[in-house]
Amino acid sequence: MKIGVSLGISSREPIQHTVEVIQNAEALGFDSAWIADCQLSMKDCFSALTLCAVNTSNILLGTGVTNPITRHPTTIANSFTALKELSGDRAVIGIGTGWTA
């Protein structure tokens, strides 16, 4: 069984707190960490995932979910490519319409 953690980062929460949560999840043996992509009410998921990527070594990192209607597909591809490179190929992209579409 694989177990992951899913987070959203409110506008008032420091991104560093999310990094610490994901570092702890990795230390506890979680397999994956997913950060919600909601441009209106949460901080940027790709920035947070990139910071998590350079501060972890094993945990799989993903968007949960990225909406190609509210975020342009070329922007998604560009952000994901950088995340994949910086994470050492530990990045996964969740794509869907989400509840804000």
C-alpha positions in Angstrom: 0.0 0.0 0.0 1.2 3.5 -0.8 0.1 6.4 1.3 0.3 10.1 0.3 -0.5 13.5 1.9 -2.5 16.2 0.2 -2.2 19.9 1.1 -3.4 23.3 0.1 -1.5 26.5 1.0 -3.6 29.3 2.2 -2.6 32.9 1.4 -1.6 33.4 5.0 0.4 30.3 5.5 4.2 30.4 4.9 5.4 28.1 2.1 8.2 27.1 4.4 5.6 25.5 6.7 4.4 23.3 3.8 8.0 22.3 3.1 8.4 21.2 6.7 5.2 19.2 6.6 6.4 17.4 3.5 9.8 16.8 4.9 8.1 15.2 8.0 5.9 13.1 5.7 8.9 11.9 3.9 10.6 11.0 7.2 7.5 9.1 8.3 7.5 7.0 5.1 4.8 8.7 3.1 5.2 7.9 -0.6 3.8 11.0 -2.1 2.8 14.6 -1.4 0.2 16.5 -3.4 -0.4 20.3 -3.3 -3.6 21.8 -4.5 -3.5 24.2 -7.5 -6.1 26.9 -6.9 -4.9 30.3 -8.3 -7.6 32.3 -6.6 -7.4 31.2 -2.9 -4.1 29.5 -2.4 -0.4 30.1 -3.0 1.2 28.8 -6.2 1.6 25.1 -6.0 4.5 24.9 -8.5 6.7 27.3 -6.4 5.9 25.3 -3.3 6.6 21.9 -5.0 9.9 23.2 -6.4 11.0 24.3 -2.9 9.9 20.9 -1.6 11.8 19.2 -4.4 15.1 20.7 -3.4 14.5 20.0 0.3 13.5 16.3 0.0 15.1 13.3 -1.6 12.6 10.4 -2.0 9.0 11.5 -1.8 7.0 11.8 -5.0 5.7 15.4 -5.5 2.5 16.3 -7.5 -0.2 18.8 -8.2 -3.6 17.9 -7.0 -5.1 19.0 -9.5 -3.9 21.4 -12.1 -6.7 22.8 -14.2 -5.9 23.4 -17.9 -8.8 25.7 -18.2 -7.7 28.2 -15.5 -3.9 27.7 -16.1 -2.7 27.7 -19.7 -1.3 24.3 -20.8 2.0 25.8 -22.0 2.5 27.3 -18.5 1.7 24.0 -16.9 4.2 22.2 -19.2 6.9 24.7 -18.5 6.4 24.6 -14.7 6.2 20.8 -14.6 9.3 20.4 -16.7 11.3 22.5 -14.2 9.8 20.7 -11.3 10.6 17.3 -12.8 14.2 18.3 -13.4 14.7 19.8 -9.9 13.1 16.9 -8.2 15.2 14.3 -9.9 12.3 12.9 -11.8 10.0 12.6 -8.7 7.3 14.9 -10.1 3.7 13.8 -11.1 1.1 16.1 -12.5 -2.6 15.7 -11.7 -4.7 17.3 -14.4 -8.5 17.8 -14.1 -11.1 20.5 -14.0 -11.3 20.7 -10.2 -14.0 22.4 -8.3 -13.2 26.0 -9.3 -13.7 25.5 -13.1 
